[in-house]
Amino acid sequence: MRLLIVEDEKRLALSLAKGLTAEGYAVDVVHDGIDGLHRASEGAYDLVVLDIMLPGMNGYRICSTLRAAGNDVPILMLTAKDGEYDEAEGLDTGADDYLTKPFSYVVLVARVKALLRRRGGGGPSPVHTLGDLKVDTAARCVFRGEDEVTLTTKEFAVLEQLVLRAGEVVSKGDILEHVWDFAYEGDPNIVEVYISTLRRKLGATLIKTVRGAGYRLEAPR
């Protein structure tokens, strides 16, 4: 999943980005409201963590502008303010949840995961099963039959993009957008490297290459 953090406190933003990256998300960070609105409007994000007090444009305006444009990306608002009025105003502009600073990082991660589950319509532990392959995207566990397969964070993130669209063709560009952040300037063929590793760990026939289009996850036989 790809997340956008719009937060002008740079130390906090980078700390959140580092933690959420370790959780397996691709994370982009911007520090002002105008850039945040542009990124949220143009990027394929699964969730936005949005501060209210921002230079250029505040979080309320960003949120209401996105909603007016029909953008339904889940938004978790952050603010140093508190009180029922501030929370109500944030939710009235279309935010999905609200967190007052200072907050526990564990609570933020829990809120992020809950919003992502809600958007996907999944339960508390969404388990995807294809033949003898079982992928738990909440516990971040992968099994072939009774055997657990150990994957790195990035390997799991690539597999997650495929399993969420099992049977469909997922392009290399889609995988890059959701697994690597916008600052990535390396070789786009990095996706092929991870696909090759997943085939080695999970079975050579599990992920099919659709020439010129991308990859398709098929149920193992």
C-alpha positions in Angstrom: 0.0 0.0 0.0 1.2 3.5 -0.8 0.7 6.3 1.8 1.2 10.1 1.6 2.2 12.1 4.6 1.5 15.9 4.5 3.2 17.3 7.6 5.4 20.4 8.0 7.1 19.3 11.1 10.0 17.6 9.2 11.3 15.5 12.1 7.9 14.1 12.8 7.1 13.5 9.2 10.4 11.7 8.5 10.0 9.7 11.8 6.5 8.6 10.7 7.7 7.7 7.2 10.5 5.6 8.6 8.2 3.7 10.9 5.5 3.1 8.3 8.1 2.0 5.7 9.3 -0.6 8.2 5.6 -1.7 8.4 5.8 -2.5 4.7 4.2 0.6 3.2 5.6 2.8 0.4 5.6 6.3 1.9 5.9 9.7 0.3 6.4 12.9 2.3 5.6 16.5 1.5 5.8 19.5 3.9 3.4 22.1 2.6 -0.3 22.2 1.8 -0.1 23.1 -1.9 2.3 20.3 -2.7 0.2 18.0 -0.6 -2.9 18.7 -2.5 -1.1 18.2 -5.8 0.4 14.9 -4.7 -2.9 13.6 -3.3 -4.7 14.6 -6.5 -2.2 13.2 -8.9 -0.9 10.2 -7.0 -2.3 6.7 -6.7 -2.5 6.7 -2.8 -4.2 4.2 -0.6 -4.3 6.6 2.4 -3.3 10.2 3.3 -2.0 11.3 6.7 -2.8 15.0 6.7 -1.8 17.7 9.2 -4.2 20.5 9.6 -1.8 23.5 10.2 0.3 23.6 7.0 1.9 26.5 5.1 0.3 27.3 1.8 -3.0 25.6 2.4 -4.4 24.1 5.5 -5.5 20.5 5.9 -9.2 21.4 6.0 -9.0 23.0 2.6 -7.0 20.1 1.2 -9.5 17.6 2.4 -12.6 19.5 1.2 -11.0 20.1 -2.2 -10.2 16.4 -2.6 -13.7 15.4 -1.7 -15.3 18.1 -3.9 -13.3 16.6 -6.8 -14.6 13.1 -6.0 -11.4 11.8 -4.5 -12.4 9.3 -1.8 -8.9 8.4 -0.6 -9.0 7.7 3.2 -7.7 10.7 5.2 -6.3 10.6 8.7 -6.0 14.1 10.0 -3.3 15.2 12.5 -3.4 18.4 14.6 -1.8 20.0 17.6 -5.2 21.4 18.5 -7.8 19.6 20.4 -11.5 19.9 21.3 -14.7 18.7 19.9 -15.0 21.7 17.5 -11.7 20.9 15.8 -12.5 17.2 15.4 -16.0 18.0 14.1 -14.6 20.5 11.5 -12.1 18.0 10.3 -14.7 15.3 9.9 -17.1 17.7 8.3 -14.6 18.4 5.6 -14.5 14.7 4.7 -11.7 13.3 6.9 -12.2 9.6 7.9 -10.4 9.8 11.2 -8.7 12.3 13.5 -5.6 12.1 15.8 -4.5 14.8 18.2 -0.8 15.5 18.8 1.0 14.2 20.7 -0.1 10.7 19.8 1.3 7.2 20.2 2.9 5.8 17.1 1.3 2.5 17.9 -2.1 4.2 17.8 -1.4 5.9 14.5 -0.4 2.6 12.9 -3.6 1.0 14.3 -5.7 3.8 12.8 -3.9 3.5 9.5 -4.5 -0.2 9.3 -8.1 0.1 10.3 -8.8 2.7 7.6 -7.1 0.5 5.0 -9.2 -2.5 6.1 -12.4 -0.4 6.0 -11.6 0.8 2.5 -10.9 -2.7 1.3 -14.0 -4.1 3.0 -11.9 -6.6 4.8 -12.2 -8.1 8.2 -9.7 -7.8 11.0 -7.4 -10.3 9.4 -7.9 -10.4 5.6 -6.7 -13.8 4.4 -6.4 -14.5 0.7 -6.2 -18.2 -0.3 -5.3 -19.5 -3.8 -4.9 -23.2 -3.9 -2.4 -24.1 -1.2 -1.1 -20.5 -1.1 -2.4 -18.4 1.9 -1.5 -14.8 2.3 -2.6 -12.9 5.5 -2.2 -9.2 4.6 -2.9 -8.1 8.2 -0.5 -10.5 10.0 1.8 -10.2 6.9 2.3 -14.0 6.8 2.6 -16.3 3.8 2.1 -20.1 3.7 2.5 -22.7 1.1 0.5 -25.6 2.5 1.6 -26.0 6.1 4.9 -24.3 5.6 5.4 -20.6 6.3 7.5 -18.7 3.7 9.7 -15.9 5.0 9.6 -12.8 2.8 11.3 -9.5 3.2 9.2 -6.3 3.6 9.5 -5.4 -0.1 8.9 -9.0 -1.3 5.7 -9.1 0.7 4.6 -5.7 -0.6 5.1 -6.9 -4.2 3.2 -10.1 -3.5 0.4 -8.1 -1.8 -0.2 -6.1 -4.9 -0.6 -9.3 -6.9 -2.7 -11.1 -4.4 -5.1 -8.2 -4.0 -5.8 -8.5 -7.7 -5.3 -12.2 -8.1 -6.2 -13.4 -11.6 -5.8 -9.9 -13.1 -2.8 -8.5 -14.9 -0.9 -6.0 -12.7 1.5 -3.8 -14.6 5.1 -3.1 -13.6 4.1 0.6 -13.2 1.3 -0.2 -10.8 3.7 -2.2 -8.6 6.3 0.5 -8.7 3.7 3.2 -7.7 2.5 1.2 -4.7 5.7 -0.4 -3.4 8.3 2.3 -4.0 8.0 6.0 -3.1 8.1 8.9 -5.6 11.7 9.6 -4.7 12.8 6.3 -6.2 15.0 6.9 -9.2 16.5 3.5 -9.7 16.0 1.0 -12.4 12.3 0.1 -12.9 13.4 -3.4 -13.7 13.8 -3.8 -9.9 10.3 -5.2 -10.1 11.5 -8.1 -12.2 14.2 -8.9 -9.6 11.5 -9.2 -6.9 9.2 -11.2 -9.1 12.1 -13.6 -9.7 12.8 -13.9 -6.0 9.1 -14.6 -5.3 9.0 -17.3 -7.9 12.1 -18.9 -6.3 10.5 -18.8 -2.8 6.9 -19.6 -3.8 7.1 -21.7 -6.9 8.1 -20.9 -10.5 4.5 -21.3 -11.9 2.7 -19.0 -9.4 3.3 -15.7 -11.1 2.8 -15.5 -14.8 4.4 -12.9 -17.0 2.0 -11.4 -19.5 4.3 -10.0 -22.2 4.1 -6.2 -22.6 1.4 -6.0 -19.9 2.7 -7.1 -16.5 2.2 -10.0 -14.1 -0.7 -12.2 -13.1 -1.0 -14.3 -9.9 -2.6 -17.7 -10.5 -3.7 -20.4 -8.2 -1.0 -23.0 -7.7 -1.7 -26.5 -9.0 
